[in-house]
Amino acid sequence: MSQADTAAVEGGDEAVLLVGHGSRREKSNDQVRELAAALETRLGLPVDAGFLELADPSIPDAIAGLAPSVSSIAVVHLSLFAASHVKNDVPAALQRARENYPDVSFDNGAHLGVHPAIVDLLDDRAASVEADLGVNREQDDVAVVLCARGSSDPDANADVHKLARLLYEGRAFSRVEATFIGVTEPTLSETLHDVAKHRPDGVVVVPYMLGDGVLTGRIREGAAEFDADYPYVDAACGDPLGTDSRLLDVLGDRWQEARTDSVEMSCDTCKYKVELDGYEEDVGGAKAMLRALNHEEAHADRDDVADEPHAHDAPEKHVAVCTNQTCAADGAPAVLERLRQSARDSDDCDVRVTRTSCLGQCGDGPNVAVYPDGVWYQRVDADDADRIVSSHLDRDRIVADIDSQLL
């Protein structure tokens, strides 16, 4: 939406609520507030920011501040994709708001999603990295890796791949690959290693993030590690979307859609609406609503956010322990429990330890895999589990005598 299209709206009886996720980092929350202020100037309407969790004001508190002075509130999501927050949590909060403020109409907009302004912004982020690396897509072999957070919602993950394809179409990049920093696959490390096989002149990593927070930091670290590991490929990471004015174009369009009842959601590929392979248990509005209510209840208390931060970030490492029949007979359950206990006792490691099915190395177990490092350990016993935590997970030092690649 152009600035002319979103010029001041006559009437003054309308307001906008810009909903952000909320962060442990106040700098990220200030970015949401900065965008709210800029959108207010763009639209000529009151625009307040509200947060799902971790920051104030909450959505109910933000609505309470707007509702007494207006007759309608349009909700605009500062969410990159439509996952559970957009599909469940915000609609649940708005339903209660309608009950609490019957004289106010509430219009719920869509997420940022796939939009030409975002593709244009991503292109500029990539161009900045090209300049830093001294490569040019027109003359050199330049690959782009677009890295998003990752979600348990396949519809949200699919949008990342669509954006990657749109960034590729009509441009001179040799390839544009979609990848994720957590939750789903392919991971950033896997994608970078795959890209390296083609030996491009430069690898541009673009974080598909709004703020420069924890996950963006992990993407930067992943790009730097890759650059160090592959001397024949120049690689660097760009900046997140931040508060670029082009986001206001997208937010303006989403606001207009909300107030004119023209919101379009991809219900044909929504795991809450249709049965998708692997997500059959998620189908059904009641299940989604229950999840939203439980989620909201778990994070309703924001007074101790600094002391007890809730983080949706993926753990730094994921340890998978094979507990199939052969490994189980060799003591895998004891290894699993010792890993979990040692990880809980550690002050340094950020890890999730889970059981998994066969890792394909039967007879050499118990087998333990550490990701995203891609390190597999064989013939692990309970004492080895302590060493994996104290050495590898705490200090990033491989336990060489049980490393399957070094045996």
Backbone torsions as a table, in degrees:
resi	resn	phi	psi	omega
1	MET	NA	130.2	-178.6
2	SER	-76.5	165.7	179.6
3	GLN	-63.9	-34.7	178.4
4	ALA	-64.8	-39.9	-179.0
5	ASP	-66.9	-27.1	-177.4
6	THR	-110.0	30.0	177.7
7	ALA	-66.7	173.0	-174.8
8	ALA	-49.6	133.6	-178.4
9	VAL	-94.9	130.8	179.9
10	GLU	-69.6	144.7	172.0
11	GLY	128.5	-56.6	179.7
12	GLY	74.2	10.0	-179.3
13	ASP	-107.8	19.6	-172.4
14	GLU	-130.1	144.2	178.5
15	ALA	-138.4	166.1	-179.0
16	VAL	-127.9	136.8	172.5
17	LEU	-111.2	116.8	177.3
18	LEU	-93.9	114.5	-174.4
19	VAL	-98.0	119.1	174.2
20	GLY	-109.8	166.7	-178.8
21	HIS	-71.2	-45.7	-171.8
22	GLY	99.9	144.8	-173.3
23	SER	-141.2	156.4	170.5
24	ARG	-68.3	-21.3	-178.9
25	ARG	-97.5	116.7	-176.4
26	GLU	-62.9	-25.8	177.5
27	LYS	-60.3	-39.7	178.9
28	SER	-67.8	-39.3	177.8
29	ASN	-65.3	-36.6	178.0
30	ASP	-65.2	-29.8	176.5
31	GLN	-63.9	-39.5	177.7
32	VAL	-63.8	-43.8	-179.7
33	ARG	-65.7	-36.8	177.6
34	GLU	-64.4	-42.3	177.1
35	LEU	-65.8	-36.4	177.6
36	ALA	-62.4	-43.3	179.2
37	ALA	-65.0	-41.0	179.2
38	ALA	-66.9	-37.4	178.5
39	LEU	-67.9	-35.2	176.8
40	GLU	-61.1	-43.1	176.8
41	THR	-64.4	-41.0	-178.7
42	ARG	-65.2	-44.5	-174.0
43	LEU	-88.7	-22.9	-174.7
44	GLY	72.2	27.9	-179.4
45	LEU	-130.2	156.3	172.9
46	PRO	-63.0	128.0	177.2
47	VAL	-129.6	118.1	176.3
48	ASP	-112.5	152.5	176.1
49	ALA	-98.1	140.9	173.6
50	GLY	-134.5	153.3	-173.8
51	PHE	-123.9	143.8	177.6
52	LEU	-67.7	-40.2	-177.9
53	GLU	-163.5	167.3	173.0
54	LEU	72.2	-16.9	-176.0
55	ALA	-141.5	159.7	176.8
56	ASP	-110.1	149.2	2.4
57	PRO	-83.3	154.5	172.3
58	SER	-69.7	168.9	178.4
59	ILE	-59.4	-48.0	177.9
60	PRO	-59.6	-40.1	-179.3
61	ASP	-67.9	-38.8	178.7
62	ALA	-65.4	-41.5	177.8
63	ILE	-63.8	-39.9	179.6
64	ALA	-61.5	-30.9	178.3
65	GLY	-76.2	-26.9	-178.2
66	LEU	-93.1	-38.1	-168.1
67	ALA	-57.7	-39.0	-176.2
68	PRO	-63.9	-19.3	-173.2
69	SER	-113.2	3.3	-178.5
70	VAL	-137.4	165.5	177.7
71	SER	-106.1	-11.2	178.6
72	SER	-148.4	143.3	178.3
73	ILE	-130.6	124.6	174.9
74	ALA	-100.3	128.9	-179.7
75	VAL	-97.0	126.0	179.2
76	VAL	-117.7	131.2	-174.7
77	HIS	-94.3	126.5	170.9
78	LEU	-93.9	56.3	178.7
79	SER	-120.5	134.7	-177.0
80	LEU	-68.7	-36.1	-175.8
81	PHE	-134.3	165.2	178.9
82	ALA	-96.5	92.1	172.9
83	ALA	-115.5	-150.7	-169.6
84	SER	-63.7	-34.5	-179.8
85	HIS	-62.1	-45.9	-178.2
86	VAL	-72.6	-40.2	-174.1
87	LYS	-83.2	-26.9	-173.5
88	ASN	-119.6	-57.8	-167.6
89	ASP	-66.4	-48.8	-178.8
90	VAL	-67.5	-45.3	176.6
91	PRO	-57.2	-36.4	178.2
92	ALA	-65.0	-42.0	178.9
93	ALA	-65.7	-37.3	-179.8
94	LEU	-71.5	-32.5	177.9
95	GLN	-63.2	-40.4	177.4
96	ARG	-69.1	-34.9	178.1
97	ALA	-64.0	-37.8	178.6
98	ARG	-63.8	-34.9	177.8
99	GLU	-71.9	-36.8	-177.6
100	ASN	-79.2	-25.8	-177.6
101	TYR	-130.9	73.8	-174.3
102	PRO	-65.2	-17.8	-179.5
103	ASP	-89.9	-0.1	-179.6
104	VAL	-112.7	133.4	175.5
105	SER	-92.6	141.1	-179.0
106	PHE	-120.5	126.4	178.4
107	ASP	-116.3	123.9	-175.8
108	ASN	-98.5	123.2	-179.1
109	GLY	-90.5	-174.6	-179.2
110	ALA	-99.8	170.5	175.8
111	HIS	-71.2	174.0	179.0
112	LEU	-62.0	-49.6	171.1
113	GLY	64.7	-151.9	-179.1
114	VAL	-93.1	119.3	-174.0
115	HIS	-147.9	141.2	-178.5
116	PRO	-55.8	-35.7	-179.7
117	ALA	-65.2	-34.1	179.0
118	ILE	-72.0	-40.4	176.7
119	VAL	-60.8	-41.8	178.5
120	ASP	-63.1	-41.1	179.4
121	LEU	-66.0	-42.2	177.3
122	LEU	-63.2	-37.4	177.5
123	ASP	-61.4	-41.7	178.4
124	ASP	-66.6	-38.9	177.7
125	ARG	-62.1	-41.0	178.4
126	ALA	-65.4	-41.1	-179.0
127	ALA	-62.2	-35.9	178.8
128	SER	-64.2	-39.1	178.2
129	VAL	-68.9	-40.2	176.5
130	GLU	-55.6	-43.8	179.9
131	ALA	-62.9	-40.7	179.0
132	ASP	-64.7	-37.0	-178.2
133	LEU	-82.3	-15.7	-177.2
134	GLY	76.0	30.2	176.6
135	VAL	-119.0	161.3	-178.6
136	ASN	-138.5	124.5	-176.1
137	ARG	-59.4	-24.8	-177.8
138	GLU	-74.6	-30.8	-178.7
139	GLN	-111.0	-26.4	-174.0
140	ASP	-110.3	164.4	176.2
141	ASP	-85.7	99.7	-175.7
142	VAL	-114.5	122.8	177.1
143	ALA	-106.3	142.0	178.3
144	VAL	-114.5	135.4	174.1
145	VAL	-116.9	112.1	-179.6
146	LEU	-93.6	112.7	-172.0
147	CYS	-110.6	119.8	178.1
148	ALA	-111.2	176.1	-176.7
149	ARG	-65.9	-45.9	-173.2
150	GLY	97.4	144.9	-174.5
151	SER	-143.7	160.7	171.6
152	SER	-85.2	2.2	178.5
153	ASP	-100.7	114.4	-176.8
154	PRO	-62.8	-30.0	179.2
155	ASP	-63.4	-41.9	178.9
156	ALA	-65.9	-44.2	179.8
157	ASN	-63.7	-34.9	179.8
158	ALA	-63.2	-33.0	179.2
159	ASP	-64.6	-32.4	177.4
160	VAL	-62.7	-44.2	179.6
161	HIS	-66.1	-35.6	178.4
162	LYS	-66.5	-42.5	177.7
163	LEU	-62.5	-40.6	179.0
164	ALA	-60.8	-42.6	-180.0
165	ARG	-66.2	-40.8	178.8
166	LEU	-65.5	-34.0	177.2
167	LEU	-68.9	-29.0	179.4
168	TYR	-77.9	-42.9	-173.9
169	GLU	-60.4	129.4	174.8
170	GLY	78.8	1.5	178.4
171	ARG	-116.8	167.5	-171.6
172	ALA	-96.0	17.5	175.8
173	PHE	-65.4	145.0	177.6
174	SER	-71.6	-29.6	176.6
175	ARG	-166.1	153.0	172.3
176	VAL	-132.3	116.4	-176.0
177	GLU	-110.6	138.0	174.1
178	ALA	-90.2	139.9	179.2
179	THR	-152.5	177.0	-172.4
180	PHE	-139.8	149.0	-179.8
181	ILE	-92.5	-9.8	178.3
182	GLY	-170.7	174.3	172.3
183	VAL	72.5	-46.8	-175.0
184	THR	-135.2	-177.0	-177.4
185	GLU	-121.5	159.3	1.8
186	PRO	-75.7	149.9	177.6
187	THR	-81.1	163.8	179.8
188	LEU	-58.4	-44.5	-179.0
189	SER	-60.9	-45.1	179.9
190	GLU	-61.1	-44.2	-177.8
191	THR	-66.2	-42.3	179.4
192	LEU	-62.6	-42.3	178.3
193	HIS	-62.8	-39.3	178.2
194	ASP	-65.7	-42.3	179.8
195	VAL	-63.5	-36.8	-178.1
196	ALA	-61.0	-28.2	-179.2
197	LYS	-62.0	-24.2	-179.6
198	HIS	-88.5	-3.5	177.5
199	ARG	49.6	57.9	176.8
200	PRO	-71.6	163.9	176.0
201	ASP	-73.3	-30.6	180.0
202	GLY	-151.7	145.1	175.6
203	VAL	-118.5	118.6	-179.2
204	VAL	-101.7	115.7	177.4
205	VAL	-98.8	120.5	-178.9
206	VAL	-112.9	113.9	177.7
207	PRO	-75.6	121.9	176.5
208	TYR	-90.0	74.9	-178.2
209	MET	-133.5	154.7	176.5
210	LEU	-80.9	-47.0	-175.5
211	GLY	-115.0	169.7	-179.7
212	ASP	-95.3	68.9	-175.8
213	GLY	-103.5	-153.6	-175.3
214	VAL	-60.6	-47.7	-176.4
215	LEU	-68.5	-38.5	176.2
216	THR	-61.8	-37.8	176.4
217	GLY	-61.3	-39.4	178.6
218	ARG	-67.3	-34.4	177.3
219	ILE	-66.7	-43.1	177.8
220	ARG	-60.2	-44.0	179.9
221	GLU	-62.9	-41.5	179.0
222	GLY	-62.8	-40.2	178.5
223	ALA	-66.7	-40.5	-179.8
224	ALA	-66.4	-40.8	178.3
225	GLU	-64.2	-41.0	178.2
226	PHE	-63.1	-43.8	-179.9
227	ASP	-60.9	-37.2	179.7
228	ALA	-72.8	-34.8	-176.8
229	ASP	-77.8	-22.7	-175.8
230	TYR	-121.8	85.1	-176.5
231	PRO	-64.2	-19.4	-178.9
232	TYR	-88.6	1.8	177.9
233	VAL	-128.8	126.2	174.1
234	ASP	-86.4	127.7	-178.1
235	ALA	-137.6	147.5	177.0
236	ALA	-157.4	161.1	-177.4
237	CYS	-109.1	140.5	178.6
238	GLY	-91.4	-170.2	-178.2
239	ASP	-93.7	155.1	173.8
240	PRO	-70.9	-178.6	-176.0
241	LEU	-67.4	-35.0	177.2
242	GLY	64.7	-133.9	-179.2
243	THR	-118.0	32.0	179.7
244	ASP	-53.6	139.6	-175.0
245	SER	-62.3	-21.7	178.8
246	ARG	-65.8	-23.1	174.6
247	LEU	-64.3	-29.4	177.6
248	LEU	-66.2	-33.6	176.0
249	ASP	-61.2	-43.6	-179.9
250	VAL	-67.6	-46.4	-179.6
251	LEU	-62.3	-36.5	177.4
252	GLY	-63.2	-40.8	177.0
253	ASP	-65.4	-42.2	-179.5
254	ARG	-66.0	-34.7	175.5
255	TRP	-65.0	-44.9	-179.7
256	GLN	-63.2	-39.6	178.0
257	GLU	-63.2	-41.4	-177.7
258	ALA	-64.2	-45.7	-174.5
259	ARG	-77.2	-13.3	178.9
260	THR	-111.7	15.1	178.2
261	ASP	54.5	40.2	-179.7
262	SER	-121.0	29.8	179.1
263	VAL	-71.9	132.7	177.9
264	GLU	-116.5	124.0	175.2
265	MET	-118.2	152.2	-175.5
266	SER	-84.8	66.8	-175.2
267	CYS	-65.8	-23.2	-178.9
268	ASP	-68.3	-18.6	178.4
269	THR	-124.0	24.0	179.7
270	CYS	-88.1	127.2	-175.8
271	LYS	-68.4	-15.3	177.2
272	TYR	-86.1	-12.0	-175.8
273	LYS	-107.4	-36.7	-175.0
274	VAL	-129.6	156.6	179.1
275	GLU	-80.0	114.9	174.7
276	LEU	-109.8	142.0	-178.7
277	ASP	-56.0	126.1	179.7
278	GLY	91.5	-9.5	-177.8
279	TYR	-127.0	23.8	-174.8
280	GLU	-58.8	-34.5	-175.8
281	GLU	-72.3	-11.4	-178.6
282	ASP	-88.4	-11.0	-175.4
283	VAL	-68.1	134.7	174.7
284	GLY	122.8	127.0	-178.2
285	GLY	-62.2	-36.0	-178.3
286	ALA	-63.4	-40.3	179.2
287	LYS	-64.5	-43.1	179.9
288	ALA	-63.9	-40.9	-179.4
289	MET	-66.6	-40.0	178.7
290	LEU	-62.8	-41.3	178.3
291	ARG	-61.3	-42.3	-179.3
292	ALA	-64.2	-41.2	-179.7
293	LEU	-66.0	-42.7	178.7
294	ASN	-63.6	-40.5	-179.7
295	HIS	-63.7	-44.6	-179.0
296	GLU	-65.0	-40.9	-179.6
297	GLU	-63.9	-37.9	-177.0
298	ALA	-67.1	-23.4	-174.4
299	HIS	-124.4	25.8	-177.9
300	ALA	-72.2	-31.4	-178.1
301	ASP	-84.8	111.9	-177.7
302	ARG	-106.7	4.7	-175.3
303	ASP	-67.5	-32.4	-175.8
304	ASP	-110.7	34.5	-176.9
305	VAL	-58.1	-41.2	-176.9
306	ALA	-67.3	-33.2	-177.6
307	ASP	-87.0	-33.4	-177.0
308	GLU	-127.7	65.6	-176.3
309	PRO	-69.8	136.4	172.3
310	HIS	-92.6	130.3	-178.5
311	ALA	-124.1	129.7	173.1
312	HIS	-89.6	-2.0	-176.6
313	ASP	-59.9	145.8	173.1
314	ALA	-66.4	148.4	177.3
315	PRO	-64.8	159.9	-179.6
316	GLU	-63.6	-37.6	179.5
317	LYS	-136.2	155.7	177.7
318	HIS	-127.1	123.0	-180.0
319	VAL	-108.1	123.3	179.8
320	ALA	-111.4	129.3	-179.4
321	VAL	-114.3	122.4	178.3
322	CYS	-69.7	125.0	177.8
323	THR	-121.0	24.4	173.7
324	ASN	-66.1	173.6	-169.0
325	GLN	-53.5	-47.6	-175.7
326	THR	-65.7	-48.4	179.8
327	CYS	-66.0	-37.0	179.6
328	ALA	-61.9	-40.3	179.4
329	ALA	-65.9	-24.8	-179.5
330	ASP	-91.8	4.0	175.2
331	GLY	107.3	17.4	-178.1
332	ALA	-59.5	-40.0	179.3
333	PRO	-57.9	-39.0	178.8
334	ALA	-67.6	-37.4	177.2
335	VAL	-64.3	-44.8	179.1
336	LEU	-57.4	-48.8	-177.6
337	GLU	-65.9	-40.3	180.0
338	ARG	-65.8	-40.1	177.0
339	LEU	-60.1	-45.2	-179.7
340	ARG	-63.7	-43.2	-179.1
341	GLN	-65.7	-45.0	180.0
342	SER	-64.1	-38.0	178.6
343	ALA	-66.0	-39.6	177.9
344	ARG	-64.4	-35.4	-178.4
345	ASP	-77.9	-15.6	-176.9
346	SER	-81.4	142.2	176.0
347	ASP	-95.3	-5.4	-170.1
348	ASP	-111.5	-25.7	-173.1
349	CYS	-94.9	145.2	175.7
350	ASP	-118.3	98.4	-167.5
351	VAL	-146.3	151.3	169.2
352	ARG	-116.9	127.3	-179.7
353	VAL	-109.5	121.7	-177.9
354	THR	-134.5	158.5	172.6
355	ARG	-84.4	154.3	178.9
356	THR	-142.2	168.1	175.4
357	SER	-81.1	-169.1	-170.6
358	CYS	-53.3	130.6	176.2
359	LEU	-93.4	4.1	173.3
360	GLY	81.8	17.6	178.4
361	GLN	-128.5	49.3	-176.9
362	CYS	-60.3	140.0	-178.9
363	GLY	94.4	-14.1	178.4
364	ASP	-112.9	15.3	-175.0
365	GLY	-88.7	179.4	-0.3
366	PRO	-63.3	141.0	-179.1
367	ASN	-104.5	135.9	179.8
368	VAL	-130.7	129.9	179.2
369	ALA	-115.4	136.1	179.2
370	VAL	-114.9	117.9	178.2
371	TYR	-119.2	152.8	9.8
372	PRO	-83.5	11.2	-175.6
373	ASP	-68.7	-24.5	-178.2
374	GLY	71.5	27.9	179.5
375	VAL	-100.5	128.7	179.0
376	TRP	-114.0	132.6	176.3
377	TYR	-109.5	142.9	-178.7
378	GLN	-119.8	154.7	176.3
379	ARG	52.2	48.3	-176.9
380	VAL	-84.0	133.5	172.1
381	ASP	-113.0	-179.6	-174.0
382	ALA	-61.3	-38.9	178.4
383	ASP	-66.9	-35.3	176.1
384	ASP	-62.2	-33.5	-179.9
385	ALA	-59.6	-41.3	177.3
386	ASP	-61.9	-39.0	-179.3
387	ARG	-68.9	-36.0	177.7
388	ILE	-61.0	-41.0	179.7
389	VAL	-70.8	-52.3	-173.6
390	SER	-67.6	-31.8	-177.8
391	SER	-97.0	-59.3	-173.6
392	HIS	-74.6	-51.8	-173.7
393	LEU	-76.0	-34.1	179.9
394	ASP	-82.1	-38.9	-170.4
395	ARG	-125.0	4.7	178.7
396	ASP	61.2	35.0	176.9
397	ARG	-114.3	118.6	-176.4
398	ILE	-65.8	139.2	175.0
399	VAL	-83.2	96.0	-165.0
400	ALA	-64.4	-36.7	-172.1
401	ASP	-73.7	-10.1	175.8
402	ILE	-119.8	5.8	177.4
403	ASP	-72.6	122.3	-174.7
404	SER	-61.9	-26.4	-178.8
405	GLN	-82.2	-14.5	-178.0
406	LEU	-110.1	-9.0	-177.4
407	LEU	-61.8	NA	NA
